[in-house]
Amino acid sequence: MANFSKPSVPQFSVDVYQNEYLPEGGREVNAIVTVTSTGGGTIGGAVAAPHLYAPGGGPSAAVAIMVDCSGSMDYPPTKMRNARDATAAAIDTLRDGVHFAVVGGTHVAKEVYPGGGRLAVADATTRDQAKQALRRLSAGGGTAIGTWLRLADRLLSSDDVAIRHGILLTDGRNEHESPEDLRAALDACAGRFTCDARGVGTDWEVKEVTAIASALLGSADIVADPAGLAADFTQMMETAMGKEVADVALRVWTPVGTTIKFVKQVAPTVEELTDRRTEAGPRAGDYPTGSWGDESRDYHVCVEVPAAHLGQEMLAARVSLVVPQPDGTARNLGAQGLVRAVWTDDMVASTSINPQVAHYTGQAELAQAIQQGLDLRKSGDIDGATAKLGRAVQLASASGNADTAKLLAKVVDVVDAATGTVRLKAKVAEADEMTLETRSTKTVRVKK
């Protein structure tokens, strides 16, 4: 029997870590804002409208799975089979009542299941029908990912649901549409659904796949061995099924004379949000963060305040959480954090760096050093690549980012991690280099 008990409400909290003391003339204020969502279990009752609850508990959700069916998926033949098996595993992970569709992607996008421009509702029968439909998937044709995303968007918006999510699998480069076409598709889909992107094998373009996930506020990863797809798809779908509140925005208010230098997510991954601001009334702006389940994320907010005299203090920024509503208003999620500035002549107070700020400044630099180092390596600048990747090794070691340190060690020989002394390896497996690049923005949190 369906459970129609009252859904529990995720509670959001905001914590601010900063050194609020500035020297005379000091103007830059940095803060790490930790946002945590707990105790939802089912759905944000205070967030979604009542008609957006699913009968079985949990928010109503729609998922579109986009599977690459281009010709290259036949090499090796196991790749297409693994992709079918992975999609079947993801379908098995869908909660009863979740709306879903499967899209086959080549140089055009085709509805694989259920067809007719609509979504199916997950139950034993539709899951079985979908898996039968997957058997008909075969490889042939080109790759135009923008068409897949636009079809997914049309399907996901065909039903009134609280959470909309896409999963995209590709094994090749987006060769059959221009980069401008893909960018236009991403711009059209941004804010309409979130999307996780996966590259399988080693013939795809890291920057393409990570750009898709970044634009649509999802995760990106490599599955170098197609045999690992089913486990990855299952985990991705479990995470998607755990999302309880969609379209949460970080609202930052600043007083007159204060400018925002940047807002970026710094954990669990580095994601630049500064340019995604939408104005939200006088001196306030919203930065999109996507969908939330029970989880915690960290954001780095940097503001420039007007110069002030010793002993003065001011509120430099107020951070809250909102969910935009269809009528143009926003529902406040009831948590806020304050960023302060206090001018002092105490040198010790004004020059100490908050450990959270220092840690995440290092993690953001680590991500950048890896990406720059790999780009330099590809362009043949050995000295430049060695310097950047050496700095990355040093930062990963100092911050305890063991996962990134392991990935770096497959691309460079580490002579001394503490000083960042490394040598580029003469031979590097393509999968190892692509894994390092794809996961370069993954961060570790500050040790408490």
VEXDREN-2710 file (C-alpha; in Angstrom, 1 decimal):
% VEXDREN-2710
k/r/px/py/pz
1/MET/0.0/0.0/0.0
2/ALA/1.3/3.5/-0.9
3/ASN/2.6/5.5/2.0
4/PHE/1.0/9.0/2.1
5/SER/2.4/10.0/5.5
6/LYS/3.4/13.7/5.8
7/PRO/6.9/14.2/4.2
8/SER/9.6/15.3/6.5
9/VAL/11.3/18.6/5.7
10/PRO/15.1/18.9/5.0
11/GLN/16.6/21.4/7.4
12/PHE/19.2/23.7/5.9
13/SER/21.9/25.3/8.0
14/VAL/24.7/27.8/7.2
15/ASP/28.0/28.2/9.0
16/VAL/30.5/30.9/8.2
17/TYR/34.3/30.5/8.8
18/GLN/36.5/33.6/8.4
19/ASN/39.0/36.0/9.9
20/GLU/36.9/39.1/10.2
21/TYR/39.9/41.3/11.2
22/LEU/41.3/43.7/8.6
23/PRO/44.4/46.0/8.9
24/GLU/43.9/49.8/8.4
25/GLY/43.1/50.3/4.7
26/GLY/42.3/46.6/4.3
27/ARG/39.4/46.0/1.9
28/GLU/39.2/42.3/1.0
29/VAL/37.1/39.9/3.1
30/ASN/37.1/36.2/2.6
31/ALA/34.8/33.6/4.1
32/ILE/34.0/29.9/3.7
33/VAL/30.3/29.3/3.9
34/THR/29.3/25.7/4.8
35/VAL/25.8/24.8/3.7
36/THR/24.3/21.6/5.2
37/SER/21.0/19.9/4.4
38/THR/19.9/17.2/6.9
39/GLY/16.9/15.1/7.9
40/GLY/14.9/15.2/4.7
41/GLY/14.5/11.5/4.3
42/THR/11.7/12.0/1.9
43/ILE/10.9/15.5/0.6
44/GLY/11.2/19.1/1.4
45/GLY/7.6/19.7/2.4
46/ALA/8.3/23.4/3.0
47/VAL/9.9/23.7/-0.3
48/ALA/7.9/21.8/-2.9
49/ALA/4.2/22.3/-3.6
50/PRO/2.0/19.5/-2.2
51/HIS/1.2/18.2/-5.7
52/LEU/4.9/17.5/-6.2
53/TYR/5.0/14.7/-3.6
54/ALA/5.2/11.2/-5.0
55/PRO/2.8/8.6/-3.5
56/GLY/5.5/6.3/-2.3
57/GLY/7.3/9.0/-0.3
58/GLY/10.0/11.1/-1.8
59/PRO/9.7/14.0/-4.1
60/SER/8.2/13.5/-7.6
61/ALA/11.1/13.2/-10.0
62/ALA/11.8/12.8/-13.7
63/VAL/15.0/11.2/-15.1
64/ALA/16.2/11.0/-18.7
65/ILE/19.1/8.7/-19.5
66/MET/21.0/9.6/-22.7
67/VAL/23.0/6.8/-24.1
68/ASP/25.6/7.3/-26.8
69/CYS/24.7/5.0/-29.8
70/SER/27.3/6.4/-32.3
71/GLY/29.3/4.1/-34.5
72/SER/32.3/4.1/-32.1
73/MET/30.3/2.4/-29.4
74/ASP/30.8/-0.8/-31.4
75/TYR/34.6/-0.7/-30.8
76/PRO/35.0/-2.9/-28.9
77/PRO/31.6/-4.6/-29.2
78/THR/31.5/-5.1/-25.4
79/LYS/31.2/-1.3/-25.0
80/MET/27.6/-1.1/-26.3
81/ARG/26.6/-4.2/-24.3
82/ASN/28.1/-2.6/-21.1
83/ALA/26.2/0.6/-21.8
84/ARG/22.9/-1.3/-22.2
85/ASP/23.6/-3.3/-19.0
86/ALA/24.5/0.0/-17.2
87/THR/21.3/1.7/-18.3
88/ALA/19.3/-1.4/-17.2
89/ALA/20.9/-1.2/-13.8
90/ALA/20.1/2.5/-13.5
91/ILE/16.4/1.7/-14.4
92/ASP/16.3/-1.0/-11.7
93/THR/17.5/1.7/-9.2
94/LEU/14.5/4.1/-10.0
95/ARG/12.0/4.5/-7.2
96/ASP/8.5/3.4/-8.0
97/GLY/6.5/6.4/-9.3
98/VAL/9.5/8.2/-10.7
99/HIS/8.9/9.4/-14.3
100/PHE/11.7/8.4/-16.8
101/ALA/12.8/8.1/-20.4
102/VAL/15.7/6.6/-22.3
103/VAL/17.2/8.6/-25.2
104/GLY/19.5/7.1/-27.8
105/GLY/22.1/9.7/-29.0
106/THR/23.9/9.8/-32.4
107/HIS/24.0/12.9/-34.8
108/VAL/20.3/13.0/-33.9
109/ALA/18.4/12.1/-30.7
110/LYS/15.9/9.3/-30.7
111/GLU/13.4/8.3/-28.1
112/VAL/14.2/4.7/-27.1
113/TYR/11.5/4.4/-24.4
114/PRO/8.6/5.0/-23.8
115/GLY/8.3/7.2/-27.0
116/GLY/5.6/9.6/-28.1
117/GLY/7.2/12.6/-26.5
118/ARG/6.3/11.5/-23.0
119/LEU/7.8/9.9/-19.9
120/ALA/7.0/6.5/-18.4
121/VAL/6.2/6.0/-14.7
122/ALA/8.5/3.5/-13.0
123/ASP/7.0/0.2/-11.8
124/ALA/7.8/-3.4/-12.4
125/THR/6.1/-3.4/-15.8
126/THR/7.6/-0.2/-17.2
127/ARG/11.1/-1.2/-16.0
128/ASP/10.8/-4.5/-17.8
129/GLN/9.5/-2.8/-21.0
130/ALA/12.4/-0.3/-20.9
131/LYS/14.9/-3.1/-20.5
132/GLN/13.4/-4.9/-23.5
133/ALA/13.6/-1.7/-25.5
134/LEU/17.3/-1.4/-24.6
135/ARG/18.0/-4.7/-26.4
136/ARG/17.2/-2.9/-29.7
137/LEU/19.9/-0.3/-29.2
138/SER/22.7/-0.6/-31.8
139/ALA/25.7/1.5/-32.7
140/GLY/25.8/3.6/-35.8
141/GLY/26.0/7.3/-36.7
142/GLY/27.7/10.4/-35.4
143/THR/27.7/12.5/-32.2
144/ALA/25.7/15.7/-31.7
145/ILE/25.3/15.9/-27.9
146/GLY/23.3/19.2/-28.0
147/THR/20.4/17.4/-29.8
148/TRP/20.4/14.7/-27.0
149/LEU/20.2/17.4/-24.3
150/ARG/17.4/19.3/-26.1
151/LEU/15.3/16.1/-26.4
152/ALA/15.9/15.3/-22.7
153/ASP/14.8/18.8/-21.8
154/ARG/11.6/18.5/-23.8
155/LEU/10.8/15.1/-22.2
156/LEU/11.7/16.2/-18.6
157/SER/9.5/19.2/-18.9
158/SER/6.5/17.3/-20.1
159/ASP/5.4/16.4/-16.6
160/ASP/5.0/18.7/-13.5
161/VAL/7.6/17.2/-11.1
162/ALA/9.8/18.6/-8.3
163/ILE/13.2/17.2/-9.4
164/ARG/14.5/16.9/-13.0
165/HIS/17.7/15.0/-13.7
166/GLY/19.7/13.7/-16.7
167/ILE/22.4/11.1/-17.0
168/LEU/24.5/11.3/-20.1
169/LEU/27.0/8.7/-21.4
170/THR/29.4/9.4/-24.3
171/ASP/32.4/7.6/-25.7
172/GLY/33.5/10.1/-28.3
173/ARG/34.0/13.7/-29.3
174/ASN/31.1/15.9/-30.3
175/GLU/32.0/15.9/-33.9
176/HIS/28.7/16.4/-35.7
177/GLU/27.7/19.8/-34.3
178/SER/29.7/23.0/-33.7
179/PRO/30.9/24.0/-30.2
180/GLU/28.5/26.9/-30.5
181/ASP/25.5/24.5/-31.0
182/LEU/26.5/22.6/-27.9
183/ARG/27.0/25.8/-25.9
184/ALA/23.5/27.1/-27.1
185/ALA/21.9/23.8/-26.0
186/LEU/23.6/24.0/-22.6
187/ASP/22.5/27.6/-22.1
188/ALA/18.9/26.5/-23.1
189/CYS/18.9/23.6/-20.6
190/ALA/20.7/25.4/-17.7
191/GLY/18.4/25.7/-14.7
192/ARG/15.8/23.4/-16.2
193/PHE/17.4/20.1/-15.2
194/THR/20.6/18.9/-13.6
195/CYS/22.8/16.4/-15.4
196/ASP/25.6/14.0/-14.6
197/ALA/28.0/13.2/-17.5
198/ARG/30.2/10.2/-18.0
199/GLY/32.9/9.5/-20.6
200/VAL/33.6/5.8/-21.3
201/GLY/36.9/4.6/-22.7
202/THR/39.5/7.2/-23.7
203/ASP/38.3/8.6/-27.1
204/TRP/36.2/11.5/-25.7
205/GLU/37.1/15.1/-24.8
206/VAL/37.5/15.8/-21.1
207/LYS/36.8/19.5/-21.4
208/GLU/33.5/18.7/-23.3
209/VAL/32.2/16.3/-20.7
210/THR/33.2/18.4/-17.7
211/ALA/31.6/21.5/-19.4
212/ILE/28.3/19.7/-19.7
213/ALA/28.3/18.6/-16.1
214/SER/29.4/22.1/-14.9
215/ALA/26.7/24.0/-16.9
216/LEU/24.0/21.6/-15.7
217/LEU/25.3/21.5/-12.1
218/GLY/26.0/17.7/-12.1
219/SER/29.0/15.5/-11.7
220/ALA/31.5/14.4/-14.3
221/ASP/33.7/11.4/-14.3
222/ILE/35.6/8.9/-16.5
223/VAL/34.7/5.2/-16.7
224/ALA/37.9/4.0/-18.4
225/ASP/36.9/0.4/-18.5
226/PRO/33.3/-0.1/-19.8
227/ALA/32.9/-3.0/-17.4
228/GLY/32.6/-0.5/-14.6
229/LEU/29.6/1.3/-16.1
230/ALA/26.9/-0.7/-14.3
231/ALA/28.3/0.1/-10.8
232/ASP/28.8/3.7/-11.8
233/PHE/25.3/4.1/-13.2
234/THR/23.7/2.5/-10.2
235/GLN/25.5/4.8/-7.8
236/MET/24.7/7.9/-9.9
237/MET/21.0/6.9/-9.9
238/GLU/21.0/6.2/-6.2
239/THR/22.4/9.8/-5.6
240/ALA/19.8/11.2/-8.0
241/MET/17.0/9.4/-6.1
242/GLY/18.3/10.9/-2.8
243/LYS/17.7/14.5/-4.0
244/GLU/14.9/16.2/-2.1
245/VAL/15.0/19.9/-3.0
246/ALA/15.6/21.3/-6.5
247/ASP/16.8/24.7/-7.7
248/VAL/18.4/25.9/-4.5
249/ALA/20.2/29.2/-4.8
250/LEU/22.8/30.9/-2.6
251/ARG/21.5/34.4/-2.1
252/VAL/24.2/36.9/-1.3
253/TRP/23.3/40.4/-0.1
254/THR/25.9/43.1/0.3
255/PRO/25.7/46.7/1.6
256/VAL/26.2/49.9/-0.4
257/GLY/29.8/50.3/-1.6
258/THR/30.6/46.6/-1.3
259/THR/31.4/44.5/-4.4
260/ILE/31.5/40.8/-4.8
261/LYS/34.9/39.7/-6.2
262/PHE/33.8/36.0/-6.6
263/VAL/31.5/33.2/-5.3
264/LYS/32.7/29.6/-5.9
265/GLN/31.8/26.2/-4.7
266/VAL/35.0/24.7/-3.2
267/ALA/33.7/21.3/-1.8
268/PRO/33.1/18.6/-2.8
269/THR/34.4/20.0/-6.1
270/VAL/35.6/23.4/-7.3
271/GLU/32.8/25.1/-9.4
272/GLU/33.0/28.8/-10.4
273/LEU/29.6/30.5/-9.8
274/THR/30.5/34.2/-10.1
275/ASP/29.2/34.6/-13.6
276/ARG/26.0/32.7/-13.0
277/ARG/24.5/35.4/-10.7
278/THR/21.0/36.5/-11.3
279/GLU/19.9/39.8/-9.7
280/ALA/17.5/39.3/-6.8
281/GLY/16.4/42.8/-5.8
282/PRO/18.4/45.7/-4.4
283/ARG/22.1/44.7/-3.7
284/ALA/21.3/40.9/-3.7
285/GLY/22.1/38.2/-6.2
286/ASP/21.3/34.5/-6.5
287/TYR/23.9/31.8/-7.4
288/PRO/22.5/28.5/-8.5
289/THR/23.5/25.3/-6.6
290/GLY/21.2/22.7/-8.2
291/SER/19.5/19.9/-6.3
292/TRP/20.1/18.8/-2.7
293/GLY/19.7/15.6/-0.7
294/ASP/21.2/15.0/2.7
295/GLU/24.7/16.6/2.1
296/SER/27.0/19.4/2.9
297/ARG/28.9/21.7/0.5
298/ASP/31.4/24.6/1.0
299/TYR/31.4/27.9/-0.8
300/HIS/34.1/30.6/-0.9
301/VAL/32.7/34.1/-0.9
302/CYS/35.1/37.1/-1.4
303/VAL/33.9/40.7/-1.2
304/GLU/35.6/44.0/-1.4
305/VAL/34.4/46.5/1.3
306/PRO/34.8/50.3/1.4
307/ALA/37.9/51.4/3.4
308/ALA/37.1/52.3/7.1
309/HIS/38.8/53.6/10.2
310/LEU/40.4/51.5/13.0
311/GLY/37.7/50.2/15.4
312/GLN/34.9/50.3/12.9
313/GLU/33.0/47.2/12.0
314/MET/30.4/46.3/9.3
315/LEU/28.3/43.5/7.9
316/ALA/30.2/42.7/4.7
317/ALA/27.7/40.2/3.3
318/ARG/24.6/38.2/4.3
319/VAL/24.2/34.7/2.8
320/SER/20.9/32.9/2.7
321/LEU/19.3/30.0/0.8
322/VAL/16.2/30.4/-1.4
323/VAL/14.2/28.4/-3.9
324/PRO/12.9/30.5/-6.8
325/GLN/9.1/30.2/-7.3
326/PRO/7.2/30.1/-10.7
327/ASP/5.6/33.5/-9.9
328/GLY/9.1/35.2/-9.7
329/THR/9.2/35.3/-5.9
330/ALA/11.6/33.2/-3.9
331/ARG/10.9/30.9/-0.9
332/ASN/13.5/31.4/1.9
333/LEU/14.8/28.2/3.4
334/GLY/15.3/29.9/6.8
335/ALA/19.1/29.6/7.2
336/GLN/21.5/32.5/6.9
337/GLY/25.1/33.3/7.7
338/LEU/26.8/36.7/8.2
339/VAL/30.2/37.8/6.9
340/ARG/31.7/40.6/9.0
341/ALA/34.6/43.1/8.7
342/VAL/36.4/44.6/11.7
343/TRP/39.3/47.0/11.3
344/THR/42.1/46.6/13.9
345/ASP/45.7/47.7/14.6
346/ASP/46.3/44.3/16.2
347/MET/48.8/42.9/13.6
348/VAL/48.4/39.3/14.8
349/ALA/44.6/39.4/14.4
350/SER/44.6/41.1/11.0
351/THR/47.3/39.0/9.4
352/SER/46.3/35.5/10.4
353/ILE/44.6/33.5/7.7
354/ASN/41.5/31.5/8.7
355/PRO/42.4/27.8/8.2
356/GLN/39.3/27.0/6.2
357/VAL/40.0/29.9/3.8
358/ALA/43.6/28.9/3.5
359/HIS/42.7/25.3/2.8
360/TYR/40.2/26.0/0.1
361/THR/42.3/28.6/-1.6
362/GLY/44.9/25.9/-1.9
363/GLN/42.4/23.3/-3.2
364/ALA/41.2/25.8/-5.9
365/GLU/44.9/26.5/-6.9
366/LEU/45.5/22.7/-7.0
367/ALA/42.6/22.2/-9.5
368/GLN/44.0/25.0/-11.7
369/ALA/47.6/23.8/-11.5
370/ILE/46.6/20.3/-12.7
371/GLN/44.5/21.7/-15.6
372/GLN/47.3/24.1/-16.7
373/GLY/50.0/21.5/-16.2
374/LEU/48.2/18.9/-18.4
375/ASP/47.5/21.6/-21.1
376/LEU/51.2/22.5/-21.1
377/ARG/52.2/18.9/-21.3
378/LYS/49.9/18.4/-24.3
379/SER/51.4/21.4/-26.0
380/GLY/54.9/20.1/-25.5
381/ASP/56.0/22.7/-22.8
382/ILE/57.9/20.2/-20.6
383/ASP/59.3/22.8/-18.2
384/GLY/56.0/24.6/-17.8
385/ALA/54.2/21.3/-17.2
386/THR/56.7/20.1/-14.7
387/ALA/56.5/23.3/-12.7
388/LYS/52.7/23.3/-12.6
389/LEU/52.3/19.6/-11.9
390/GLY/55.1/19.9/-9.2
391/ARG/53.1/22.7/-7.5
392/ALA/50.0/20.4/-7.7
393/VAL/51.8/17.6/-6.0
394/GLN/53.0/20.0/-3.3
395/LEU/49.4/21.3/-2.7
396/ALA/47.9/17.8/-2.7
397/SER/50.4/16.6/-0.2
398/ALA/50.1/19.6/2.1
399/SER/46.3/19.5/2.1
400/GLY/46.0/15.7/2.6
401/ASN/44.2/15.2/-0.8
402/ALA/45.4/11.6/-1.1
403/ASP/43.1/10.7/-4.0
404/THR/44.5/13.5/-6.2
405/ALA/48.1/12.7/-5.1
406/LYS/47.6/9.1/-6.3
407/LEU/46.3/10.3/-9.7
408/LEU/49.2/12.8/-10.0
409/ALA/51.7/10.0/-9.2
410/LYS/50.6/8.2/-12.4
411/VAL/51.6/11.2/-14.5
412/VAL/54.7/12.4/-12.7
413/ASP/57.5/10.7/-10.7
414/VAL/57.5/12.4/-7.3
415/VAL/61.0/13.2/-6.1
416/ASP/59.9/15.3/-3.1
417/ALA/56.2/16.0/-2.5
418/ALA/56.9/18.6/0.2
419/THR/58.9/20.9/-2.2
420/GLY/56.9/19.8/-5.3
421/THR/60.0/18.4/-7.0
422/VAL/58.8/16.0/-9.8
423/ARG/59.8/14.6/-13.2
424/LEU/57.3/14.0/-16.0
425/LYS/56.9/10.4/-16.8
426/ALA/58.0/9.5/-20.3
427/LYS/55.0/7.2/-20.9
428/VAL/51.6/7.9/-19.4
429/ALA/48.5/5.8/-20.0
430/GLU/45.8/7.9/-21.7
431/ALA/43.2/6.7/-19.2
432/ASP/45.5/7.9/-16.3
433/GLU/45.9/11.4/-17.8
434/MET/42.2/11.7/-18.5
435/THR/41.3/10.5/-15.0
436/LEU/43.5/13.1/-13.5
437/GLU/42.1/15.9/-15.7
438/THR/38.4/14.8/-15.1
439/ARG/38.8/14.6/-11.3
440/SER/41.1/17.6/-10.9
441/THR/38.3/19.7/-9.3
442/LYS/37.5/17.2/-6.6
443/THR/38.6/18.6/-3.2
444/VAL/39.0/17.3/0.3
445/ARG/37.4/19.1/3.3
446/VAL/39.3/20.7/6.1
447/LYS/40.3/18.2/8.8
448/LYS/38.2/19.2/11.9
END
